[in-house]
Amino acid sequence: MTASLGFSPQDSVVARSVLGLADLPTVVALGPFDDLAHAEQLAAAFTAVRRRCNAQFVLLGTGAHRAAIVRRTFSQGARRSVHVVPENRWADLIWAADLVVPSTATGLRRLLEVLAAGRPVVAPVNPTTVRVVVPSSAGLVYRPGDVSGLAGALLRLLSTPSLRHGMSCRAREVARRHHTRQIRLHESEREKEHA
């Protein structure tokens, strides 16, 4: 995966600058933001994180409840720390992220794109994250509805660069292994068709 502005994973400071973001730890939350409970959980968790850590929160994508997240975080004094970015900036923004919070609707393909970029995730527990993230330690998971669990996972990764770095390395490896398996499966299916 290559970012459209030509950033490398090591250029997060440059990526943030080009995108108009402050050089602060950056949490990217992926839309769609259509799940009201998840939207409220994101807003509450980020507000809790901001009380203990000077970080910025970027909402990437659309959804019926995106505005509610922005309103709630703004009302808690995080106006300069919350940014909304359109979906078409994903390839650029991923390099600016320190970690990514997938939505409850994020599928395997998007999760693997995040991992391939070497970004650890803080993901809601679901069959996909349990299968991909948990065994590899490519991120942390939380129970949907557990605001303190989400906030704690964010703070743990934001405040422990060595943990975040290790998860970044494992994230790339998970994506590489999955890609290799998909290629082998495709080749095997093609051989069966031609046999």
Secondary structure, 3 states (H helix, E strand, C coil): CCCCCCCCCCCHHHHHHHCCCCCCCEEEEECCCCCHHHHHHHHHHHHHHHHHCCCEEEEECCCCCHHHHHHHHHHCCCHHHEEEECHHHHHHHHHHCCEEECCCCCCHHHHHHHHHCCCCEEEECCHHHHHHHHHHCCEEEECCCCHHHHHHHHHHHHHCHHHHHHHHHHHHHHHHHHHHHHHHHHHHHHHHHHC
